[in-house]
Amino acid sequence: MHKCSVIQLPRHTNLTGMNVVYVLQEKLQVAASASKAAVQLQNGLSLQSSQYVVPEDVRAAGFQIDADELTSIVESRDTERLTEHGQLDGIADKLATSLTDGISTREGLLGQRQEIYGVNKFAESEPRSFWEFVWDALQDTTLIILAACAFVSLTVGIATEGWPNGSHDGIGIFASIILVVSVTATSDYQQSLQFRDLDKEKRKILVQVTRDGFRQRTLIDDLLPGDVVHLAVGDQVPADGVFISGFSLLLDESSLTGESEPVDVNEDKPFLSSGTKVLDGSGQMLVTAVGMRTQWGKLMAALTEGGNDETPLQVKLSGVANIIGKIGLFFAVLTFIVLSQELIGQKYHDGLLLSWSGDDVLEILNHFAVAVTIVVVAVPEGLPLAVTLSLAYAMEKMMNDKALVRQLAACETMGSATVICSDKTGTLTSNRMTVVKACICGNTLEFNDPLSSLSSELPEVAVETLLESILTNTGGEVVIDQNGKQDIIGTPTETALLEFALSLGGNYKQKRQESKIVKVEPFNSVKKRMTVILELPGGGYRAHCKGAAEIVLAACDKFIDGSGSVVPLDKKTANLLNDTIETFSSEALRTLCLAYRGLEDGSTQEEIPLQGYTFIGIVGIKDPVRLGVRESVASCRSAGIAVKMVTGDNINTAKAIARECGILTDGGLAIEGAEFREKTPEELLELIPKMQVLARSSPLDKLALVKYLRTTSNEVVAVTGDGTNDAPALREADIGLAMGIAGTEVAKESADVVILDDNFSTIVTVAKWGRSVYVNIQKFVQFQLTVNIVALLVNFSSACFTGDAPLTAVQLLWVNMIMDTLGALALATEPPNDNLMEKAPVGRTGKFITNVMWRNILGQSLYQFTVIWYLQSQGRYVFGLEGSEADTVLNTIIFNTFVFCQVFNEVSSREMEEINVLKGMSENSIFVGVLTGTVVFQFILVQFLGDFANTTLLTQLQWLICILFGFLGMPIAAMIKLISVEPHEEHDGYGKL
């Protein structure tokens, strides 16, 4: 076995978004080149080696080839060694599998296979332990400085006052640091476990395999060497393997090799590598290596990825935290100078600057600790934490609502969405398709009951040709399941057509055995057709074509008439057929046209002809609109989010469905892709705001629309997609939403969010959660800035005017935890309410901290500062405090009042504009739990931990007054909300702050 070169990314990296993807791809490609060179060198050295010998344990398990040999053959693309092992059939025999029936799943056999060849899972990095998060939390610079202060305080205090009296201050600061670190580490650890669980969801990929002779779906993790895997356009190759059969199989291997040119896979070039993507065609492969033995697995093991990248809002708020921190540092230095100047001035005056007692050192040290804790309180490190908590909470809840978030930033960005460009099929509609109408031999037929009688109503030749067309020109397959029942595997459209053919009496297996398919041109969204070439039993070739009705009909010059004869397609008949297509489409039916033409011998090597076909029939497929879609579209409208349908369907079908969904309204426009492409930029400027439906669109049309909306119109765009061709639009959009059921793996990889139930209503839920994330972070910022301002003003003003700071280091650390960690936990986990979808969307430009927030912050800060200053100046008189303990009692009352101001302000911060802040609070157990815990611990801190927290026992009256001052903040906050400010601005995390 060769060794992979180890490539590491820095753990803490500034790269975000696509940059990280590009860096990882470069690393993968470098590692792939090194890996390939190592394999080639190994093979070169072993050319003269003796014939392959089967290891004893492999032979005992019933196999004739070991995992290392299989891995080496595919990695080195060694056709000579493949030949030595008997080509494909020989490898299958040695793997004890069948190329037609796959592996046997009888009891014990799968376990043996796993033991010899491994499982299809990548070795995960060891999860970080709780103590690692504790260590990270301890790295905070301000906490390190405070710990040093505590150590010096402890040492000097014990030396001067003895144990235990001299240890109280030092132990108090240490206890506060331990509490802050414990809560921070616990929170981070919980989030890491949550993200790990969500990452596992991304591996839940289903692949189609044949086992025990039955075609079935299985999880990618359950694949084993010997499995026969079926591949189609948009799939990711799930393991290393060898090509069995297929048509026009084209792979994108750029993730491994860096080469952008697609690679053909066929009998001559039969090797497939895990992690590559199917761009075109279809086929079957024999799995030879899985998991860590695949080339992709080895490269993933060689990479050490950094942690989660910061989202745009986290980056923005980190910048804000730095600015506020610098302001706090400035005030901290001033506070230290003001507090210390009297002692230093007195010593200077007495000429004792070089003579310091233990008490003098403790006093200076206490002043320094207060200054440091001002920095601790001022630096809002809770801002990025609030974003992380809110995003993680939203991700977990969205998973319950059938939305898997692949990119964290999508949560916050979705709250800014102003336009949703939605697919029709499977998103707005149910994706359960059935053929309900058809036009065959010029007759329009409607099907509500079983179609067995239809065969007698149509010419035999027409029915035979129709069945041949459907059963051979298909990407689906009719299989027999384990219960012996027929099952159709394929896209909903293919399933509907095959069900139609079977109901006409068609025999899928017999027809496929009779017909030899020599060439396949799979359906793609540009040509909007699928074509196959058959070699006929009696000689000659025939091409069968199906696709968009008007496009295929335009390629026909003949048709089968009512007698079963092939006659020229005149203009009158063509017009009648076009009218039929329009009628079907106006009834919201998806229309497909079927046609065929004969081919000359040898023409199969050329391009499949685009003209000269004989019309067979038109089918109308019903795909009912999903329940709740109309209400969801209406919800988007009330929320100011425009919904545009982008579909490849006929414009009449698209318009009918759009009206049914409530997307196409009076005054709205529906146009086709061909017309859209011809518009000038000036025309688009006028057209796009009114355009609600884009029909017969290509992937490039979708991409162009998204680019225009994002750049010229400055919209925040969410796009849905399910196909490989949707990948560019999904990447270009602000939020890419891939369909989890109908979507290809390529589409899912390109998306930010995977909609697990393919339902438009789920997209609206994602938008609601996105707005919730954004608003929750705004609530927390409003709450935290209020505490910051008051804490700074109180300690600084007191230091200036009284020469003392009422809030000690331990007390400020406790306030810091209330506001940073616990405050983030409470406010960042508020669930969304219905009011969120009744407001205008958060646009791309504007300010994060709005005028409404500044009004609330300044109003509440003024009230709190007034209360604290009143207590400082009049507290002794109001409470009748005298004697040596008066200062301690008063400072305890100030501290207690300050904390209860924050408790009630936290409740007020639940709503930034609404007066009723208690609505729904009882349903949020996290919020109630945090408030209860804060109050209980505050009581313990004041009543029982006085020596450590520099507090003393308070009377019932004093407690009541502290709580009353805190409670008064709520009606004050309600009155502040009545003050009119400028109209609500559009804003988002990418604008100013």
MITI-954613 format. One record per residue (C-alpha): x, y, z; residue in one letter. Coordinates in steps of 0.5 Angstrom, whole numbers, plus 500, padded with zeros to 3 digits. Example, Ala and Ser with C-alpha at 12.3 -4.5 7.8 and 13.67 -1.06 7.14 Angstrom:
2
525491516A
527498514S
# end
This chain:
993
500500500M
503507498H
502513503K
499519502C
502526503S
499529509V
496536507I
494541513Q
490547513L
491552518P
486551524R
484558524H
483561517T
480567515N
478564508L
470563508T
465561503G
468559496M
475561497N
475555502V
472550497V
478552492Y
483551497V
481544499L
480543491Q
487545490E
490541496K
486535494L
489535487Q
496536490V
494530494A
491526488A
498527484S
502525490A
498519491S
497517483K
505518483A
506513489A
501508486V
505508479Q
512507482L
509502486Q
507498480N
513499476G
517496482L
512490482S
512489475L
517483475Q
513480481S
510473482S
503472480Q
498474485Y
497470491V
490470495V
491471502P
489466507E
484470511D
481472504V
480465501R
477462508A
472468507A
470465500G
473471496F
479470491Q
482477491I
484482497D
482489498A
489492497D
489488490E
483491488L
484498491T
491498487S
488496480I
483502480V
487507483E
493506478S
488505472R
492498471D
488495465T
494489464E
492487472R
485487470L
486483465T
490478469E
484477474H
480476468G
477482466Q
470484469L
467477470D
474475473G
473480478I
466479479A
467471480D
473473485K
468478489L
463472489A
458477486T
454477480S
454482475L
446481474T
444479481D
449483485G
451480492I
447476496S
445478503T
444472506R
445472514E
453472515G
455474508L
455481509L
458481515G
464477512Q
464482506R
465488511Q
470484515E
475483509I
473489505Y
471494510G
465499510V
464505506N
465510511K
470515512F
474515519A
472521522E
477526527S
476525534E
471529537P
474535541R
473533549S
469538554F
476539557W
479542550E
473547550F
475549557V
482550555W
480554549D
476558554A
481559559L
485563553Q
482569553D
487575555T
482578560T
481572564L
488571564I
490578567I
484577572L
487570574A
494574575A
491579579C
487574583A
494570584F
497576587V
491578591S
491572594L
498572596T
499579598V
492578602G
494572606I
501575607A
498581610T
491579613E
492571614G
488565612W
482566611P
481573611N
486575606G
484570601S
477572600H
478577594D
483572590G
478566591I
472570589G
475572583I
478565581F
471563583A
468568578S
473566572I
471558573I
464560573L
465564566V
469558563V
465553565S
459556562V
462558556T
466551555A
459547556T
455552551S
461551546D
461543547Y
454542546Q
454546540Q
460542537S
456536538L
450539535Q
454541529F
457534529R
450530529D
448535523L
454533519D
452526519K
445528516E
449530510K
451523509R
444520508K
445519501I
441513498L
444510492V
441505487Q
444498487V
442491485T
442485491R
439478491D
437480484G
432486486F
434493484R
433497491Q
435503494R
440503500T
444508504L
451510501I
454508508D
452501507D
455499500L
460494499L
465491494P
461487489G
455491489D
452493483V
451500483V
446504478H
448511476L
445517473A
446524471V
447528477G
449522481D
456522485Q
460516484V
459513491P
465508491A
471506487D
469501481G
469498474V
464500469F
459494467I
455497462S
452504460G
451509455F
455516454S
457515461L
461522462L
464524469L
467530472D
473528475E
476535477S
475534484S
481529484L
485531478T
484538477G
482537470E
476541467S
475536461E
470531462P
472524462V
468518458D
467511461V
466505457N
469498456E
476501454D
476506460K
472502465P
475505472F
471510476L
473513482S
469515489S
467523489G
467524482T
460526479K
456524473V
455529468L
451525463D
449518461G
447512465S
451506467G
452500472Q
459499476M
462494480L
464496487V
471494488T
473499494A
469503499V
471508505G
478509507M
480504501R
478509496T
482514493Q
477520495W
477517502G
485517503K
485524500L
480526505M
484523511A
490526509A
486533509L
486536516T
480541515E
479548520G
473549524G
467552521N
468559518D
465565520E
458567517T
458574514P
454577520L
459574525Q
465577522V
461584522K
459583529L
467581531S
469588528G
464591532V
466588538A
473590537N
471597537I
467597543I
473593546G
477599545K
473604547I
472600554G
480599554L
480607554F
475608559F
479602563A
485606563V
482612565L
478609571T
485606573F
488612573I
483616577V
482611582L
490610583S
492618583Q
490619590E
494614593L
500615589I
499623590G
499622597Q
505617597K
509622592Y
507628597H
510624603D
516622599G
514614600L
514612593L
518607594L
515604600S
509600599W
505596605S
501590603G
495594604D
497599599D
499593594V
492590595L
489597594E
493598587I
491591585L
484592587N
484598582H
487594577F
482588577A
476593577V
480596570A
481590567V
473587569T
471594566I
474591559V
471584560V
464587561V
466592555A
468587550V
462584548P
465577546E
458575547G
456577540L
459572536P
457567541L
450569540A
450568533V
453561533T
447559539L
442562534S
444559528L
445552531A
438553535Y
435555528A
439549524M
436544529E
429546529K
429547521M
432540521M
425538524N
422542519D
425538514K
430543512A
438541512L
442547513V
449546509R
452553510Q
451556516L
451563513A
444561509A
440561516C
442569517E
442570509T
435567508M
432572513G
434578508S
431574502A
427579498T
426574492V
425567491I
426563484C
422557485S
422551480D
415548479K
415540478T
416537485G
416544489T
410547488L
407541485T
407534489S
411530484N
406525483R
405524476M
400520472T
398521465V
391523465V
390525457K
393523451A
392525443C
394518439I
392518432C
389524432G
384522437N
384526444T
383521450L
381522457E
383517462F
380516469N
379509469D
384503468P
386503460L
386496458S
380497453S
384503450L
388498446S
382496442S
380503440E
387504437L
390501431P
395495433E
401498429V
400505433A
399501440V
406497438E
410503436T
407507442L
409502447L
416501444E
417508444S
416509452I
419502454L
425503450T
426511451N
426511458T
431513464G
426509469G
426501470E
421496471V
423491477V
421486481I
421487489D
423482494Q
415481495N
415479488G
411485486K
412490480Q
416497482D
418502477I
424506479I
426513476G
424520475T
416522477P
415523469T
418517467E
414513472T
408516470A
410514462L
412507464L
405506468E
401508462F
405503458A
404498463L
396499463S
396499456L
399491456G
406493455G
411488458N
417492460Y
422486460K
420483454Q
420489450K
427490453R
430483451Q
427484444E
430491443S
438492442K
439499445I
445502441V
446509443K
442514448V
442521448E
439523455P
435528457F
438535458N
435542459S
438545453V
435540448K
429538452K
429531449R
431524450M
433520444T
435512443V
437508437I
435501437L
437496432E
431492430L
430485430P
429484422G
435489421G
436496420G
435502426Y
430506429R
431513433A
425514438H
425521441C
421524447K
421531450G
417538450A
411537446A
412543441E
419542440I
419535438V
412536434L
416541430A
421536428A
416531425C
414531418D
409525418K
404522423F
400515424I
393517422D
387513425G
388507420S
395506423G
398509416S
404513416V
402519412V
405526411P
404531417L
400537413D
399544416K
392543418K
394537422T
400540425A
395546427N
390541430L
396538434L
399545437N
392547439D
391540443T
398542446I
395548448E
389545451T
393540455F
397546458S
392550459S
389545464E
395545468A
398538464L
405537463R
405535455T
410530452L
411528445C
413522442L
416521435A
420516432Y
424515425R
428510421G
435510420L
440508415E
445503417D
452506419G
448512421S
449510429T
456513429Q
453520427E
449525431E
442523432I
438527427P
434533430L
428532424Q
425528420G
421524425Y
414521425T
409523430F
406518435I
402521440G
402527446I
401525453V
398530458G
401529465I
397531471K
402533477D
397536482P
399543486V
401541493R
397542499L
399549503G
403552497V
397557495R
397559503E
405559503S
406564497V
401569500A
405569506S
411571502C
407576499R
405579505S
412579508A
414583502G
418577498I
417576491A
416569488V
418568481K
416561478M
422558473V
420552469T
422548463G
415547462D
410549456N
408557458I
401555458N
402549463T
406554467A
401560467K
396555469A
400552475I
402559477A
395562477R
393556481E
399557486C
397565487G
404566483I
401569477L
397575479T
393581475D
398585472G
404580472G
408577466L
409570464A
414570458I
419564455E
426563455G
427565448A
424571449E
427573455F
434572452R
433577447E
431583451K
436588452T
438591459P
434597458E
428592457E
430587462L
430593467L
422594466E
420587465L
423583471I
420587476P
413585473K
415578471M
412572475Q
413566470V
419564466L
417558462A
421554457R
427556461S
434553460S
439553466P
443559463L
436563463D
436561470K
443563472L
442570468A
436572472L
439570478V
445574476K
441580474Y
436580480L
443580485R
447585481T
442590477T
436590482S
440589488N
435583491E
437578496V
435572492V
433565494A
433559488V
431552488T
433547484G
434539483D
438538477G
445538475T
444544471N
441548476D
448548480A
451554477P
444558479A
444555486L
452557487R
450564484E
444565489A
445568495D
441562498I
441556494G
435551496L
436544493A
431539493M
432533498G
428527494I
428529487A
435533487G
441530484T
447530489E
451535485V
445540486A
445538493K
453540494E
452546490S
446548495A
446552502D
440548504V
437542502V
429542503I
428534505L
421534503D
421538496D
416542499N
415550497F
412551504S
418548507T
422554504I
417559507V
419556514T
426557512V
425564511A
421565517K
427562521W
432566517G
428572520R
428569527S
436568527V
437576525Y
432579529V
434575535N
441577534I
439584534Q
435583540K
441581544F
445586541V
440591544Q
441588551F
448587551Q
450594549L
445597554T
449593559V
456595556N
454603557I
451603564V
457599567A
462603563L
458610566L
457607573V
464605574N
468611571F
463616573S
464614580S
471613580A
471620578C
467623583F
467619589T
474616588G
471609588D
468604584A
461601587P
462594582L
467590584T
471585579A
467579582V
461583581Q
462585574L
464578572L
458576574W
454581570V
459579564N
456572564M
449574565I
449579559M
454575555D
453567555T
446567559L
443573555G
446570549A
443563551L
436566552A
435571547L
438567541A
434561542T
427565541E
423561536P
420565530P
413568531N
408570526D
409577526N
416576523L
412574516M
408580516E
414585516K
418588510A
424583508P
431585510V
434588504G
441588502R
443595504T
442599511G
444599518K
444593523F
443597529I
437601527T
434607530N
429603534V
434599537M
438606539W
432609542R
431603546N
438602548I
439610550L
432610553G
434604558Q
441606559S
439613561L
434610566Y
439605569Q
444610570F
439615573T
437609578V
444607580I
447614580W
441616585Y
442610589L
450612590Q
448620592S
442619596Q
442611598G
445612605R
439617606Y
434613603V
436607607F
438610613G
445607613L
450609618E
456606621G
462602618S
458597614E
454603610A
459603604D
458595603T
451595604V
450601599L
454598594N
451591595T
444594594I
447598588I
450591585F
443588586N
439593583T
444593577F
443586576V
435586577F
435592572C
438587567Q
434581568V
427585567F
431589561N
432582558E
425581558V
423587555S
428586550S
424580547R
420585543E
424591540M
417595538E
411591541E
409593548I
407586550N
413583551V
410577555L
407574550K
409567548G
415567554M
412561558S
413557552E
420558551N
423554557S
430556555I
429563557F
425562563V
430557565G
436562564V
432568568L
430563574T
437561574G
440568574T
435570580V
437564584V
444565583F
444572585Q
440571591F
445566593I
451571591L
448576596V
446572602Q
451567602F
457568598L
458575601G
466574603D
467572596F
463577592A
464583597N
457583598T
453583605T
446581607L
440585605L
433586609T
427584606Q
425591604L
432592601Q
431586597W
424589595L
426596593I
432593589C
427588585I
422594584L
427599581F
429593576G
422592575F
420599573L
425598567G
419594564M
414600564P
419605562I
421601556A
414600554A
414608554M
420609550I
417604545K
412609544L
417615542I
416615534S
423614530V
424614523E
420609519P
423602519H
429601515E
431595511E
437593513H
442586513D
448584516G
452586510Y
450593511G
453598515K
452598523L
# end
